[in-house]
Amino acid sequence: MGTAKKTKKPTKLPKGYVPTEDEKFMNAKQQEYFRQKLLAWKAEIFEQNKDTVEYLRQENVTYPDPADTAAANADRQLELRTRDRLRKLINQIDKALARIEAGTYGYCQETGDPIRLKRLDVRPTAKLSLEAQEMHERGEKVRAG
């Protein structure tokens, strides 16, 4: 007999579900809510990326006016930077999805404390609690409690 990987039964979210503070933190519903939110965000980025790739596929155009050529090249550079930022964001989303699978999503990587649901809702890739993030930005050492 082979050892089949046990897959978790998918959690069905009630229509219009939003995580609240009075539930058990990172219960199955909350995990599924953030998993769906991250996957939807990733799909949206892929859609944007397709537009960028299409734009970049266009030939390098030179115009009679050097200023127009320079402007077109500047636009291409901006598209490339945007694409690089989106690639990094997809990487962060994938890491957040992996944390959901590992059961560590929603907990500060510095202190181990739960990250506030409002912060996660606004920034679903957050790895630090707001307090730890602020200390990190000020360059202070954060000690696990």
N, C-alpha and C positions, 0 to 999 in steps of 0.2 A: 504494500500500500504506500502510495506517495504521500508526501506531506503537503497537502494543498494549503495555500495561504488563506487564512480565515478572513473573509471580507466583512466589514461592518455593514449592517443593514442601514440603508440610507434613511436619514431623518427627514420626515415630512414637516415642512413649516406651515403653520396656519397662515391664511391669507392676511397680508398686512402686518405680519409679525415684526416687532422691533424689540431687541433685547432690553431688559430693564434691570435696575439694581436690586430688585427684591427677588430675583431668581438666583439659583445656585450659579456662581460664576463659571463661565465656560462649560455649561451643560451642553448636551448634544444639540439642542436647538440653537444655542448661541454659536457653537462651532459651525453648524450648517449655514447659519445666517451669514457669518463672515466668509465661509468658503464660497458661497454663491456670490457674495459681493465682490470678492477677489477675482473669481472666474469671469464675472460680467465685466469688470474693469479691464482684465487682460484681453477679453474679446474686443472691447472698444479700442484698445491700443492697437491690436492687430489690424483692425479696420482702418485706423488712422495711418498705420504703417503702410498699408497697401496704397493709399493715396500718395504717400511720400515716395514710395518706390516708383510708382507710375510717373510722378513728376521728375524724379531723377533719371528715369530711363530716356527722357527726351534728350535729343542730341545737344551737345554744347553749342549754343547758337552764338554766332558773332553778328553784331549789328554794325551798320555803317558808322554809327556814332559810338566812339569808344566808351562814353559814359553809360550808354545803354548796355553794352557788353559787360561793363564792370558791375552794373546793377544786377544783371541776370546772374553773374557769377556770385555776387554777394548773397542773392536769394538761394542759390544752390548750397552755399556754405551754411546758411541758416537751416536749410532743410536737413543737411547732414548732421548738424549739431542736435537738432530736434530728434532725429532718428536715433542718435547715440543715447540721448537722455531717455527716450522711450525704451530702448534696449535695456538700459540699467534698471528702469522701473519694472519691466517684465521680470528681470532677475530678482528684484526685491519681492515682487508678488509671488514668484515661485518659491522663494525661501519662506514667506509667510504661510503658503499652502503646506509646505513641508512641516512647519511648526504645528499646524493644525493636526496633521497626520500623527506627529510625534507626541501630541498632547501638551506642548509647551506654549502654544499660541495664547496671547493675551497676558502673559506674565513677563515682567520686566527682566531683561537679560542681565541686568546689573544687580538688582536687589531681590528678584524673585517675587516681588509684590504684584498683585493684579494691576493691570493697566486699566484706567477708567474706560467704561464702555463708550462714553461720548468721544473720547480721544480715538479709540479704535474705529468708531463709526466714521469719523472725519478722516482719519489716517490709518486705514486698515493694515498697513505694513509696519506700523510702529513696533519697535522692539524694546523701547525704554518707557518707563512711566514718565509723566510730565516732569516730575521732580528730578528724576535721574537725568532726563534729557537736558534740563536747565543747568544742572551741576556739570554735566558733560560739556555743554557749550561754554560754561565759564572756566572750564579746564580743571575743575576740582575732582579729586578722587571720590568715587562712590564705593562705599563699603556695604557688602551684604550684611543685613541685620541679623 
